[in-house]
């Protein structure tokens, strides 16, 4: 058993994945799923609070909050 593990030669045996995953069939679905996953991750990051402020989500709320605060009397 360990002899098979230690005798593994990737350059000689890595072609075997293509015996299971045929690129002619699975390349486009795999790329589409990676694209959808990337879009979902970016959408999640845009909605999370710290990143939302970083991308300008709170920029419109900041001037409104300052305008609503009463001015302190000058002495």
ABEGO torsion letter per residue (X at the ends): XAAAAAABBAAAAAAAAAAABBAAAAAAAAAAAAAAAAAAAAAAAAABAAAAAAAGAAAAAAAAAAAABBBBBBX
